[in-house]
């Protein structure tokens, strides 16, 4: 007996379903938010005198910008684990699962290797110990793919 008949064969055969496009949009929006905040809105806190970022509304959110960016990225990956998307069926599940596990592991290992001087690593230098949460979050998303593996 099959698990569910809710996914039609047409949804399984098409590459760009609505869910897949939404997941791509969320992943790209999360990465874009992180890049925009780090390069533009954050300013330069290490300069003397410190340079304020713009726009002020985004700069005032501070570290919450990282929660927004990584949240959108992780949500997009979780949405893509559905069987109607290419990453949610067949070999895509294994690829998504292993990719998330490896990215999380590499994120944590990179943090530990360079933890003495994070000033030269983009994004790592602002997060500090929160880098562990980011790495574990990638691994948690990998487990959402693992639940779809048959």
VEXZATOR-810177 format. One record per atom (N, C-alpha, C): residue in one letter; x, y, z; atom name; residue number from 1. Coordinates in steps of 0.001 Angstrom, whole numbers, plus 524288, in hexadecimal, padded with zeros to 5 digits. Example, Ala and Ser with C-alpha at 12.3 -4.5 7.8 and 13.67 -1.06 7.14 Angstrom:
BEGIN
ATOM r    px    py    pz  a   k
ATOM A 83386 7E9C6 81E78  N   1
ATOM A 8300C 7EE6C 81E78 CA   1
ATOM A 83390 7F31C 81E78  C   1
ATOM S 83232 7F736 81BA8  N   2
ATOM S 83566 7FBDC 81BE4 CA   2
ATOM S 83264 8001E 81EBE  C   2
% end
This chain:
BEGIN
ATOM r    px    py    pz  a   k
ATOM X 80357 7FB6A 80000  N   1
ATOM X 80000 80000 80000 CA   1
ATOM X 8037F 804CD 80000  C   1
ATOM X 80256 80878 7FCB7  N   2
ATOM X 80590 80D28 7FC5E CA   2
ATOM X 8047C 810C4 800FF  C   2
ATOM X 8084F 81425 801EF  N   3
ATOM X 807DD 817BC 80661 CA   3
ATOM X 80372 81BA6 805A2  C   3
ATOM X 8035F 81E2A 8011E  N   4
ATOM X 7FF7B 8223A 80048 CA   4
ATOM X 7FE31 82299 7FA86  C   4
ATOM X 7F95B 8238A 7F96A  N   5
ATOM X 7F7CD 82454 7F3FB CA   5
ATOM X 7F6E2 82A1A 7F2E8  C   5
ATOM X 7F865 82D7F 7F693  N   6
ATOM X 7F77F 83314 7F5F9 CA   6
ATOM X 7FB0A 8357D 7F1CC  C   6
ATOM X 7FFA1 8333C 7F0ED  N   7
ATOM X 8033B 8353A 7ED03 CA   7
ATOM X 80207 83275 7E7E5  C   7
ATOM X 80067 8355C 7E408  N   8
ATOM X 7FF0F 83308 7DF08 CA   8
ATOM X 803F7 831E9 7DBEA  C   8
ATOM X 8036C 82E92 7D802  N   9
ATOM X 807EA 82D4B 7D4B5 CA   9
ATOM X 8099F 8320B 7D193  C   9
ATOM X 805FD 83595 7D06F  N  10
ATOM X 80762 83A5C 7CDA4 CA  10
ATOM X 80B02 83DC3 7D0F1  C  10
ATOM X 809E8 83E2F 7D612  N  11
ATOM X 80D4A 84134 7D989 CA  11
ATOM X 812A0 83EB5 7DA12  C  11
ATOM X 812D6 8397D 7D9EF  N  12
ATOM X 817D3 836D2 7DA6A CA  12
ATOM X 81B1A 8374A 7D577  C  12
ATOM X 81895 837E9 7D0FE  N  13
ATOM X 81B85 83820 7CC1B CA  13
ATOM X 81D4B 83DA4 7CAB9  C  13
ATOM X 81AAB 84198 7CCB7  N  14
ATOM X 81C45 846ED 7CB7C CA  14
ATOM X 8209D 848A3 7CF1D  C  14
ATOM X 8242E 84BAC 7CCF9  N  15
ATOM X 828A7 84D6F 7D008 CA  15
ATOM X 8274D 85242 7D342  C  15
ATOM X 824C7 8560C 7D0E4  N  16
ATOM X 823BB 85AFD 7D38D CA  16
ATOM X 81E1A 85B3D 7D567  C  16
ATOM X 81D15 858E7 7D9E9  N  17
ATOM X 817F8 85961 7DC52 CA  17
ATOM X 817CA 85E73 7DF71  C  17
ATOM X 8133F 85FEA 7E127  N  18
ATOM X 8129F 864AE 7E439 CA  18
ATOM X 815B8 8644D 7E94C  C  18
ATOM X 8158D 85FCF 7EBD0  N  19
ATOM X 81863 85F0F 7F0B4 CA  19
ATOM X 81E43 85F96 7EFD9  C  19
ATOM X 8203A 85D7B 7EB84  N  20
ATOM X 825CC 85DD9 7EA5E CA  20
ATOM X 82766 86382 7E95C  C  20
ATOM X 8242E 86662 7E68C  N  21
ATOM X 82563 86BE3 7E589 CA  21
ATOM X 8253E 86F19 7EA8E  C  21
ATOM X 82198 86DE4 7EE04  N  22
ATOM X 82157 87098 7F311 CA  22
ATOM X 8262A 86F57 7F64F  C  22
ATOM X 827D5 86A6D 7F646  N  23
ATOM X 82C7A 86905 7F949 CA  23
ATOM X 83155 86BAF 7F717  C  23
ATOM X 831C6 86BEF 7F1F0  N  24
ATOM X 8362D 86EC2 7EF90 CA  24
ATOM X 83610 87487 7F112  C  24
ATOM X 8316F 876D5 7F0F2  N  25
ATOM X 830DF 87C5B 7F257 CA  25
ATOM X 83276 87D46 7F802  C  25
ATOM X 830EA 879CE 7FB8C  N  26
ATOM X 83250 87A63 8010F CA  26
ATOM X 8382E 879DA 801E6  C  26
ATOM X 83AA6 87618 7FF4D  N  27
ATOM X 8404B 87555 7FFDC CA  27
ATOM X 8433D 87A10 7FDC9  C  27
ATOM X 841BD 87BE2 7F937  N  28
ATOM X 84459 88075 7F6E9 CA  28
ATOM X 84361 88554 7FA36  C  28
ATOM X 83EA3 885FF 7FC42  N  29
ATOM X 83D73 88A82 7FF8F CA  29
ATOM X 840A4 88A5B 8049C  C  29
ATOM X 84153 885C0 806E3  N  30
ATOM X 84478 88549 80BA3 CA  30
ATOM X 84A27 886AD 80AAA  C  30
ATOM X 84C58 884A5 8066C  N  31
ATOM X 851CD 885DD 80525 CA  31
ATOM X 8525F 88BA9 803DE  C  31
ATOM X 84EAB 88DC9 800EA  N  32
ATOM X 84EE1 8935B 7FF81 CA  32
ATOM X 84E7E 896CD 80460  C  32
ATOM X 84B25 89549 80821  N  33
ATOM X 84A9A 89852 80CF4 CA  33
ATOM X 84FC0 89865 80FF7  C  33
ATOM X 85240 893CF 81063  N  34
ATOM X 85738 89380 8132A CA  34
ATOM X 85B6A 896C9 81086  C  34
ATOM X 85BC1 8967A 80B5D  N  35
ATOM X 85FAD 89980 80879 CA  35
ATOM X 85E9A 89F53 808F0  C  35
ATOM X 859A9 8A0EA 8085E  N  36
ATOM X 8584A 8A66E 808B9 CA  36
ATOM X 85984 8A89A 80E20  C  36
ATOM X 8580D 8A5B2 8122E  N  37
ATOM X 8590F 8A7A4 81773 CA  37
ATOM X 85EE6 8A80E 81876  C  37
ATOM X 861CF 8A414 81715  N  38
ATOM X 8675B 8A413 8185E CA  38
ATOM X 86A56 8A83A 8154B  C  38
ATOM X 868F7 8A908 81064  N  39
ATOM X 86BF3 8ACB1 80D29 CA  39
ATOM X 869F0 8B24C 80D72  C  39
ATOM X 864E5 8B30F 80E3D  N  40
ATOM X 862AA 8B84F 80DED CA  40
ATOM X 8607B 8BA3E 81320  C  40
ATOM X 85CD8 8B770 81556  N  41
ATOM X 859E4 8B96F 819D4 CA  41
ATOM X 85CE0 8B922 81EF4  C  41
ATOM X 860A7 8B5B4 81F51  N  42
ATOM X 86395 8B514 8242E CA  42
ATOM X 86736 8B9AF 8252B  C  42
ATOM X 86922 8BC0F 82101  N  43
ATOM X 86CFD 8C030 8219F CA  43
ATOM X 87244 8BDCD 822D6  C  43
ATOM X 87592 8C0AC 8258B  N  44
ATOM X 87AA8 8BEA7 8271B CA  44
ATOM X 87B91 8BFF1 82CD4  C  44
ATOM X 87A53 8BC3C 83040  N  45
ATOM X 87AE6 8BD48 835D8 CA  45
ATOM X 8809D 8BD90 83798  C  45
ATOM X 8843E 8BBA9 83469  N  46
ATOM X 889BC 8BBA0 835E9 CA  46
ATOM X 88C9C 8C099 8344D  C  46
ATOM X 88A1F 8C3DD 83119  N  47
ATOM X 88CA3 8C8B2 82F65 CA  47
ATOM X 88CC4 8CC97 833EC  C  47
ATOM X 8903F 8D05B 83371  N  48
ATOM X 8907C 8D46D 83773 CA  48
ATOM X 88F8F 8D9B0 834EC  C  48
ATOM X 88B7F 8DC6A 835F8  N  49
ATOM X 886E3 8DAF5 83910 CA  49
ATOM X 8838B 8D701 8361E  C  49
ATOM X 88064 8D3F1 838ED  N  50
ATOM X 87D2E 8CFF0 83658 CA  50
ATOM X 87996 8D245 83239  C  50
ATOM X 8791F 8CF92 82DD2  N  51
ATOM X 875E2 8D157 8297A CA  51
ATOM X 8707D 8CEEA 82A1B  C  51
ATOM X 86C7E 8D233 82A01  N  52
ATOM X 86719 8D058 82A61 CA  52
ATOM X 86567 8CDEE 82535  C  52
ATOM X 8623C 8C9F0 8257D  N  53
ATOM X 8602A 8C771 820D1 CA  53
ATOM X 85B31 8CA07 81EFD  C  53
ATOM X 859AA 8C8D4 81A40  N  54
ATOM X 854C4 8CAD7 81825 CA  54
ATOM X 8523D 8C684 814F4  C  54
ATOM X 84D43 8C637 8149D  N  55
ATOM X 84948 8C96C 8170A CA  55
ATOM X 848F6 8C87A 81CEF  C  55
ATOM X 8478B 8CC82 81FA3  N  56
ATOM X 84797 8CC6F 8255B CA  56
ATOM X 843DF 8C856 8279D  C  56
ATOM X 83F6A 8C77C 82509  N  57
ATOM X 83B9F 8C3B4 82704 CA  57
ATOM X 83DE9 8BE32 82727  C  57
ATOM X 840FD 8BCD4 82347  N  58
ATOM X 84373 8B7A9 8232F CA  58
ATOM X 8480A 8B783 826F0  C  58
ATOM X 84B1C 8BBB2 82721  N  59
ATOM X 84FA9 8BBE6 82A94 CA  59
ATOM X 84E0E 8BB95 83051  C  59
ATOM X 8498B 8BDCA 831A7  N  60
ATOM X 847B9 8BDB9 83711 CA  60
ATOM X 84643 8B840 838F7  C  60
ATOM X 84536 8B4AC 8355E  N  61
ATOM X 843E2 8AF56 836F1 CA  61
ATOM X 84897 8AC6A 8391B  C  61
ATOM X 84D40 8AE1F 837BF  N  62
ATOM X 85205 8ABC1 839D5 CA  62
ATOM X 8528D 8A607 83874  C  62
ATOM X 85381 8A2D8 83C6A  N  63
ATOM X 8545D 89D41 83B85 CA  63
ATOM X 84F70 89A58 839DC  C  63
ATOM X 84AF1 89CC4 83A69  N  64
ATOM X 84625 89A4A 8388F CA  64
ATOM X 84643 89994 832A7  C  64
ATOM X 84972 89CB4 82FEF  N  65
ATOM X 849F3 89C0E 82A4E CA  65
ATOM X 84C13 896AD 828EF  C  65
ATOM X 84F8E 894A0 82C2E  N  66
ATOM X 85195 88F69 82B37 CA  66
ATOM X 84D56 88B51 82C09  C  66
ATOM X 84A0A 88C15 82FF4  N  67
ATOM X 845AE 8887C 830D5 CA  67
ATOM X 841E7 88897 82C3C  C  67
ATOM X 840E9 88D35 82A10  N  68
ATOM X 83D6E 88DA9 82591 CA  68
ATOM X 83FD6 88AF8 820D1  C  68
ATOM X 844C0 88C1D 81FAA  N  69
ATOM X 8474D 889E7 81B11 CA  69
ATOM X 847D7 883FF 81B5A  C  69
ATOM X 849F8 8820F 81FB8  N  70
ATOM X 84A8D 87C6C 8203E CA  70
ATOM X 84542 879C2 820CC  C  70
ATOM X 8417B 87C5A 82328  N  71
ATOM X 83C38 87A23 82391 CA  71
ATOM X 839B9 8795B 81E3D  C  71
ATOM X 83A2C 87D48 81ADB  N  72
ATOM X 8381A 87CBA 8158B CA  72
ATOM X 83AE7 87868 81293  C  72
ATOM X 84007 87820 81328  N  73
ATOM X 8431C 87416 81089 CA  73
ATOM X 8417D 86EA3 81253  C  73
ATOM X 8411A 86DDC 81769  N  74
ATOM X 83FA6 868B2 8197F CA  74
ATOM X 839FD 8674E 81823  C  74
ATOM X 83687 86B2B 81853  N  75
ATOM X 8311A 86A32 816E9 CA  75
ATOM X 830A9 8688E 81135  C  75
ATOM X 833A1 86B1A 80DD1  N  76
ATOM X 833A4 8699D 8084C CA  76
ATOM X 8358D 8640F 80781  C  76
ATOM X 8398A 86283 80A69  N  77
ATOM X 83B73 85D22 809FC CA  77
ATOM X 8377E 85938 80C04  C  77
ATOM X 834CF 85A93 81040  N  78
ATOM X 830DE 85705 81266 CA  78
ATOM X 82C47 8567B 80EA3  C  78
ATOM X 82AA7 85AC9 80C35  N  79
ATOM X 8265F 85A95 8086A CA  79
ATOM X 827EA 85736 803C1  C  79
ATOM X 82CE3 85748 8024F  N  80
ATOM X 82E9D 85436 7FDC8 CA  80
ATOM X 82EEA 84E64 7FEE4  C  80
ATOM X 82E2B 84CBF 803BD  N  81
ATOM X 82E4E 8472C 80512 CA  81
ATOM X 82924 8446F 803E7  C  81
ATOM X 82561 84719 801BB  N  82
ATOM X 8204E 844CA 80075 CA  82
ATOM X 820BD 8417E 7FB7C  C  82
ATOM X 81DDC 83D30 7FB20  N  83
ATOM X 81E3B 839C4 7F689 CA  83
ATOM X 81CCF 83C53 7F153  C  83
ATOM X 81A45 840C2 7F152  N  84
ATOM X 818F6 84345 7EC5B CA  84
ATOM X 81D78 8467E 7EA29  C  84
ATOM X 821D5 846BF 7ECF1  N  85
ATOM X 8266B 8499C 7EB0B CA  85
ATOM X 82AAB 845B4 7E987  C  85
ATOM X 82E56 84745 7E62E  N  86
ATOM X 83287 843AA 7E4AB CA  86
ATOM X 835EE 841E3 7E941  C  86
ATOM X 836A8 84526 7ED36  N  87
ATOM X 839C1 8438E 7F1BA CA  87
ATOM X 836AE 84026 7F586  C  87
ATOM X 831AA 83FA2 7F4C8  N  88
ATOM X 82E6B 83CAD 7F864 CA  88
ATOM X 82D1D 83738 7F68E  C  88
ATOM X 82F5A 83589 7F236  N  89
ATOM X 82E2B 83048 7F04B CA  89
ATOM X 83307 82DDC 7EDCA  C  89
ATOM X 83336 828BF 7EDF4  N  90
ATOM X 83773 825E2 7EB75 CA  90
ATOM X 83CC7 8272B 7EDB0  C  90
ATOM X 8407D 827F3 7EA27  N  91
ATOM X 845D2 82924 7EBCB CA  91
ATOM X 84652 82E99 7EE1F  C  91
ATOM X 842AB 831F6 7ECF6  N  92
ATOM X 842D7 83746 7EF08 CA  92
ATOM X 842B4 8376B 7F4F2  C  92
ATOM X 83FE9 833AD 7F74F  N  93
ATOM X 83F99 83372 7FD01 CA  93
ATOM X 844F7 83255 7FF4D  C  93
ATOM X 847B4 82E9E 7FCF9  N  94
ATOM X 84CE6 82D35 7FEEA CA  94
ATOM X 850A6 831C1 7FE1B  C  94
ATOM X 85052 83449 7F99B  N  95
ATOM X 853B8 838BE 7F87B CA  95
ATOM X 852AF 83D2D 7FC52  C  95
ATOM X 84DB2 83E77 7FD2E  N  96
ATOM X 84C52 8429D 800DB CA  96
ATOM X 84DF2 8415B 80662  C  96
ATOM X 84D1C 83C7A 80800  N  97
ATOM X 84E75 83AD7 80D4B CA  97
ATOM X 85459 83B19 80E27  C  97
ATOM X 8574E 838BB 80AAC  N  98
ATOM X 85CF5 838B6 80B4D CA  98
ATOM X 85F4E 83E2D 80ACF  C  98
ATOM X 85D26 8414E 80747  N  99
ATOM X 85F1C 846A8 806AA CA  99
ATOM X 85E45 849CC 80BA9  C  99
ATOM X 859AA 8495D 80DF9  N 100
ATOM X 8589E 84C40 812D3 CA 100
ATOM X 85C0B 84A54 8174D  C 100
ATOM X 85CB4 8452F 817BA  N 101
ATOM X 8601E 84318 81BCD CA 101
ATOM X 865B6 844FC 81B13  C 101
ATOM X 867A9 844CA 81641  N 102
ATOM X 86D12 84663 81547 CA 102
ATOM X 86DE3 84C3D 815FD  C 102
ATOM X 86A1F 84F64 81447  N 103
ATOM X 86A97 8550D 81506 CA 103
ATOM X 86AAB 8564E 81AD7  C 103
ATOM X 8673D 853D1 81DDA  N 104
ATOM X 86734 854A7 82380 CA 104
ATOM X 86C48 85303 8260D  C 104
ATOM X 86E50 84E87 8247E  N 105
ATOM X 87342 84CA8 826A7 CA 105
ATOM X 877BF 85046 82530  C 105
ATOM X 877F3 851E5 82046  N 106
ATOM X 87C12 8557A 81E8B CA 106
ATOM X 87BAC 85AC5 82138  C 106
ATOM X 876E2 85C97 82220  N 107
ATOM X 87622 8619C 824C5 CA 107
ATOM X 87860 86165 82A4C  C 107
ATOM X 87726 85D35 82D1E  N 108
ATOM X 87909 85CA6 8327D CA 108
ATOM X 87EF0 85BD6 8329A  C 108
ATOM X 880F4 85896 82F19  N 109
ATOM X 886A4 857A7 82EF4 CA 109
ATOM X 88995 85CA1 82D8A  C 109
ATOM X 8878D 85F97 829D2  N 110
ATOM X 88A0D 8648B 82861 CA 110
ATOM X 88A1C 86844 82CFE  C 110
ATOM X 885CE 86877 82FD5  N 111
ATOM X 8859D 86BD2 8346E CA 111
ATOM X 889B7 86A2F 83871  C 111
ATOM X 88A23 86528 83978  N 112
ATOM X 88DED 86363 83D5F CA 112
ATOM X 8938A 86423 83B9A  C 112
ATOM X 894A6 86351 836A4  N 113
ATOM X 89A01 863E0 834B9 CA 113
ATOM X 89BC9 86995 83501  C 113
ATOM X 8984A 86D2E 8339B  N 114
ATOM X 899B8 872B4 8336C CA 114
ATOM X 897C1 875CF 83817  C 114
ATOM X 89622 8733F 83C4A  N 115
ATOM X 893B7 875FE 840AE CA 115
ATOM X 89768 879B6 84384  C 115
ATOM X 89C92 87902 842FA  N 116
ATOM X 8A037 87CA6 8456F CA 116
ATOM X 89FF3 88208 842F7  C 116
ATOM X 89F40 8823C 83DCE  N 117
ATOM X 89F01 88741 83B0C CA 117
ATOM X 89AFC 886E3 836AD  C 117
ATOM X 8962A 88842 837F1  N 118
ATOM X 891F0 88815 8341B CA 118
ATOM X 89185 88D16 830E7  C 118
ATOM X 894E5 890E1 831DD  N 119
ATOM X 89456 895F9 82F53 CA 119
ATOM X 894D7 895B3 8296B  C 119
ATOM X 8978F 891CD 82757  N 120
ATOM X 89844 89183 821B5 CA 120
ATOM X 89400 88E5B 81EFD  C 120
ATOM X 8909E 88BC0 821EF  N 121
ATOM X 88C80 88899 81F90 CA 121
ATOM X 88761 88B9E 81F59  C 121
ATOM X 88585 88C6C 81AA5  N 122
ATOM X 880AA 88F2C 819B9 CA 122
ATOM X 87C39 88C3B 81C55  C 122
ATOM X 878E2 88ED7 81F03  N 123
ATOM X 8743B 88CDF 821AB CA 123
ATOM X 8757C 889FF 826B9  C 123
ATOM X 879A0 88704 826E6  N 124
ATOM X 87B14 88444 82BAC CA 124
ATOM X 87C93 8881B 82FF6  C 124
ATOM X 87F13 88C6C 82E76  N 125
ATOM X 8810E 89013 83263 CA 125
ATOM X 87CB1 892BC 8356F  C 125
ATOM X 87832 89383 83326  N 126
ATOM X 873D5 895F2 835EF CA 126
ATOM X 870D1 8921A 83954  C 126
ATOM X 870AC 88D31 837C5  N 127
ATOM X 86D5C 88967 83A7A CA 127
ATOM X 86FB7 88743 83F7E  C 127
ATOM X 874D4 886ED 83FD1  N 128
ATOM X 8774B 884E1 84489 CA 128
ATOM X 8757D 87F59 845A8  C 128
ATOM X 873BC 87E55 84A76  N 129
ATOM X 87202 8791C 84C00 CA 129
ATOM X 86CFA 8776F 84944  C 129
ATOM X 86A2C 87B18 846F5  N 130
ATOM X 86565 879CB 8441A CA 130
ATOM X 86695 876A8 83F33  C 130
ATOM X 86B95 87663 83DA5  N 131
ATOM X 86D0F 87316 8393B CA 131
ATOM X 86BAC 86D60 83A47  C 131
ATOM X 86BE4 86BC9 83F2D  N 132
ATOM X 86A64 8666E 8408B CA 132
ATOM X 86499 86587 83F7C  C 132
ATOM X 86165 86960 840A4  N 133
ATOM X 85BC4 868F1 83FAE CA 133
ATOM X 85AB6 8688D 839D8  C 133
ATOM X 85D93 86B93 836B4  N 134
ATOM X 85CDB 86B60 83106 CA 134
ATOM X 85E46 865F4 82EFC  C 134
ATOM X 862AF 863D0 830B2  N 135
ATOM X 86442 85EA0 82EFF CA 135
ATOM X 8605E 85A73 83097  C 135
ATOM X 85E75 85ABF 8355F  N 136
ATOM X 85AA0 856F1 83737 CA 136
ATOM X 85570 8579B 83456  C 136
ATOM X 8540F 85C6D 832E8  N 137
ATOM X 84F3E 85D5B 82FF2 CA 137
ATOM X 84F90 85ACB 82A8D  C 137
ATOM X 85414 85B28 827F8  N 138
ATOM X 854B3 85878 822F2 CA 138
ATOM X 853FA 85295 823AB  C 138
ATOM X 85626 8506E 827DE  N 139
ATOM X 8558C 84AD7 828D6 CA 139
ATOM X 84FDD 8496E 82A05  C 139
ATOM X 84D1B 84CD4 82CB9  N 140
ATOM X 84792 84BDD 82DD7 CA 140
ATOM X 8445F 84BCA 828D1  C 140
ATOM X 845A9 84F47 82530  N 141
ATOM X 84301 84F3C 82022 CA 141
ATOM X 84448 84A2C 81D41  C 141
ATOM X 8490F 8483F 81DDC  N 142
ATOM X 84A78 8432F 81B92 CA 142
ATOM X 84706 83ED1 81D9D  C 142
ATOM X 84599 83F16 82297  N 143
ATOM X 84215 83B25 824BB CA 143
ATOM X 83C99 83B94 8226F  C 143
ATOM X 83AF5 8404A 820E3  N 144
ATOM X 835D4 840BA 81E4F CA 144
ATOM X 835F6 83DFD 81901  C 144
ATOM X 83A72 83E0A 8166A  N 145
ATOM X 83AF9 83AFA 81196 CA 145
ATOM X 83B23 83523 812D1  C 145
ATOM X 83DA9 833BB 81722  N 146
ATOM X 83E34 82E37 8187E CA 146
ATOM X 838E3 82BA8 8197B  C 146
ATOM X 8351F 82EA2 81B47  N 147
ATOM X 82FED 82C57 81C39 CA 147
ATOM X 82D2C 82AF9 8172C  C 147
ATOM X 82EE6 82D24 812CA  N 148
ATOM X 82C7C 82C0C 80DAF CA 148
ATOM X 82F37 827A2 80ACD  C 148
ATOM X 83392 825BA 80CE1  N 149
ATOM X 836AF 821C8 80A33 CA 149
ATOM X 83412 81C6F 80A87  C 149
ATOM X 83399 819DC 8062B  N 150
ATOM X 83124 814AA 8060F CA 150
ATOM X 83516 81091 804AA  C 150
% end
